[in-house]
Amino acid sequence: MKKDNYFNDVITAIKYIDCDEIDLFINHLSVAYIGGKNIYIIGNGGSNKIANHFEVDFSNRVGFGLRVRSLANLGIITAIGNDDNFNNVFSNQLGKLCNNDDILLALSTSGESNNILKAIEVANAKGMKTISIGKANESSMSELSKYHIGIKSEITEVIEDVMQIICHYVSYTSKHIIRGD
């Protein structure tokens, strides 16, 4: 594969993003901020690192009044995975932490990871707003989530790059909305 093809694939995937879904996501974050709600972020592998990065962007750049927490802490994940089951690494944490109307942001390139799906089920049962970002085709994650931002690509690296771009855009835009810039 040529590098030009890769960059064109990223650009094409960006062009097909439903900006209304992103605006809805930003609106939910603003409402959560005003209402003092929590925002939890989950992901595996590269999506795990994007979840951590999103938490840092919100904590550092947007404002400390937002209660954003990545559930991707390696120590907690390995403890739950070892003592219980890897499929429960996120749902276990959510069951103890979340409240009605909190937000769960689930990041997954495939949309089929059992631990992500189980966390979304727990979040829905607890009355959380569930938002996912991942592959655009119908996946179990997109069907379980109340809101899904789909990325039109079959290439994992492209999906992750565009996922990061969406998270940066949401962070950047939310900062200006919340600060009133």
C-alpha positions as CSV (number, residue, x, y, z in Angstrom):
1,M,0.0,0.0,0.0
2,K,1.3,3.4,-0.9
3,K,1.4,6.2,1.7
4,D,-0.8,8.4,-0.6
5,N,-3.5,5.6,-0.5
6,Y,-3.4,5.6,3.3
7,F,-3.8,9.3,3.6
8,N,-6.6,9.3,1.0
9,D,-8.3,6.6,3.0
10,V,-8.2,8.8,6.2
11,I,-9.5,11.8,4.2
12,T,-12.3,9.7,2.7
13,A,-13.3,8.4,6.2
14,I,-13.4,11.9,7.6
15,K,-15.6,13.1,4.7
16,Y,-18.2,10.4,5.6
17,I,-18.5,11.3,9.3
18,D,-22.0,12.3,10.3
19,C,-21.3,15.8,11.9
20,D,-24.8,15.9,13.4
21,E,-23.9,12.9,15.5
22,I,-20.7,14.7,16.7
23,D,-22.7,17.8,17.5
24,L,-25.2,15.7,19.5
25,F,-22.2,14.2,21.4
26,I,-20.9,17.6,22.2
27,N,-24.3,18.7,23.3
28,H,-24.5,15.7,25.7
29,L,-21.1,16.6,27.1
30,S,-22.2,20.2,27.7
31,V,-25.3,19.1,29.5
32,A,-23.3,16.6,31.6
33,Y,-20.9,19.5,32.5
34,I,-23.8,21.7,33.6
35,G,-25.5,18.9,35.5
36,G,-22.3,17.7,37.3
37,K,-22.5,14.3,35.6
38,N,-19.6,11.9,35.0
39,I,-18.2,10.9,31.7
40,Y,-16.6,7.5,31.5
41,I,-14.5,6.3,28.5
42,I,-13.5,2.8,27.6
43,G,-11.5,1.1,24.9
44,N,-9.1,-1.8,24.2
45,G,-5.7,-1.7,22.6
46,G,-5.2,1.5,20.5
47,S,-8.7,2.6,21.5
48,N,-7.6,2.3,25.1
49,K,-4.8,4.8,24.5
50,I,-7.3,7.1,22.8
51,A,-9.6,6.9,25.8
52,N,-6.7,7.9,28.1
53,H,-5.7,10.7,25.7
54,F,-9.3,12.0,25.6
55,E,-9.4,12.1,29.5
56,V,-6.2,14.1,29.5
57,D,-7.5,16.6,26.9
58,F,-10.7,17.2,28.8
59,S,-9.0,17.4,32.2
60,N,-6.2,19.7,31.0
61,R,-7.6,21.7,28.1
62,V,-11.3,21.9,28.5
63,G,-11.6,22.4,32.3
64,F,-11.3,20.7,35.6
65,G,-15.0,21.1,36.3
66,L,-15.7,18.2,34.0
67,R,-15.7,14.8,35.6
68,V,-14.1,12.7,32.9
69,R,-12.6,9.4,33.7
70,S,-11.0,6.8,31.5
71,L,-11.6,3.3,32.9
72,A,-8.5,2.1,31.0
73,N,-6.2,2.0,34.1
74,L,-3.9,-0.9,33.5
75,G,-3.7,-1.9,37.1
76,I,-7.4,-2.0,37.6
77,I,-8.0,-3.8,34.3
78,T,-5.5,-6.5,35.0
79,A,-6.7,-7.0,38.6
80,I,-10.3,-7.4,37.5
81,G,-9.2,-9.6,34.5
82,N,-7.2,-11.8,36.8
83,D,-9.6,-12.0,39.8
84,D,-12.8,-12.1,37.8
85,N,-12.9,-12.2,34.0
86,F,-11.5,-9.9,31.3
87,N,-15.1,-9.5,29.9
88,N,-15.9,-7.6,33.1
89,V,-13.0,-5.1,33.2
90,F,-15.2,-2.2,32.3
91,S,-18.7,-3.3,33.4
92,N,-17.4,-4.1,36.9
93,Q,-16.1,-0.5,37.3
94,L,-19.2,1.1,35.8
95,G,-21.4,-0.9,38.1
96,K,-19.7,0.6,41.1
97,L,-19.2,4.2,39.8
98,C,-21.9,5.3,37.4
99,N,-25.1,7.1,38.0
100,N,-28.2,7.7,36.0
101,D,-27.6,10.3,33.2
102,D,-23.8,9.9,33.3
103,I,-22.2,9.3,29.9
104,L,-20.3,6.3,28.7
105,L,-18.1,6.8,25.6
106,A,-17.1,3.4,24.1
107,L,-14.3,3.3,21.6
108,S,-13.8,0.2,19.4
109,T,-12.6,-0.3,15.9
110,S,-14.5,-3.6,15.5
111,G,-17.5,-2.9,17.7
112,E,-17.5,-6.6,18.7
113,S,-15.3,-6.7,21.9
114,N,-17.2,-8.6,24.6
115,N,-15.9,-6.4,27.4
116,I,-17.1,-3.2,25.6
117,L,-20.5,-4.7,24.8
118,K,-21.0,-5.8,28.4
119,A,-20.1,-2.3,29.7
120,I,-22.7,-0.8,27.3
121,E,-25.3,-3.2,28.5
122,V,-24.6,-2.2,32.2
123,A,-24.6,1.5,31.3
124,N,-27.9,1.2,29.5
125,A,-29.4,-0.7,32.4
126,K,-28.2,2.1,34.8
127,G,-29.8,4.8,32.6
128,M,-26.6,6.2,31.2
129,K,-26.3,7.9,27.8
130,T,-24.2,5.5,25.8
131,I,-22.2,6.9,22.9
132,S,-19.8,4.9,20.8
133,I,-17.3,5.7,18.1
134,G,-16.1,2.9,15.7
135,K,-16.6,1.3,12.4
136,A,-19.6,2.6,10.4
137,N,-21.0,-0.8,9.5
138,E,-23.6,-2.3,11.7
139,S,-21.9,-3.9,14.7
140,S,-23.1,-5.1,18.1
141,M,-21.7,-1.9,19.6
142,S,-23.5,0.4,17.3
143,E,-26.8,-1.4,17.9
144,L,-26.4,-1.4,21.7
145,S,-25.3,2.2,22.0
146,K,-27.9,5.0,22.1
147,Y,-25.7,7.1,19.8
148,H,-23.1,5.9,17.4
149,I,-20.5,7.9,15.4
150,G,-19.5,5.6,12.5
151,I,-16.2,5.7,10.7
152,K,-16.5,4.4,7.1
153,S,-13.4,2.2,6.8
154,E,-12.4,-1.4,7.2
155,I,-8.8,-0.5,8.1
156,T,-8.1,-0.5,11.8
157,E,-5.4,2.1,11.7
158,V,-7.6,4.5,9.7
159,I,-10.5,4.0,12.1
160,E,-8.1,4.8,15.1
161,D,-6.7,7.9,13.4
162,V,-10.2,9.2,12.6
163,M,-11.4,8.3,16.1
164,Q,-8.5,10.4,17.5
165,I,-9.4,13.3,15.2
166,I,-13.1,13.1,16.4
167,C,-12.0,13.2,20.0
168,H,-9.7,16.1,19.4
169,Y,-12.5,18.0,17.6
170,V,-14.9,17.3,20.4
171,S,-12.4,18.4,23.0
172,Y,-11.5,21.6,21.1
173,T,-15.1,22.5,20.4
174,S,-16.3,21.7,24.0
175,K,-13.6,23.9,25.4
176,H,-14.9,26.9,23.5
177,I,-18.5,26.1,24.4
178,I,-17.9,25.5,28.1
179,R,-15.6,28.5,28.4
180,G,-17.9,30.7,26.4
181,D,-15.1,31.6,23.9
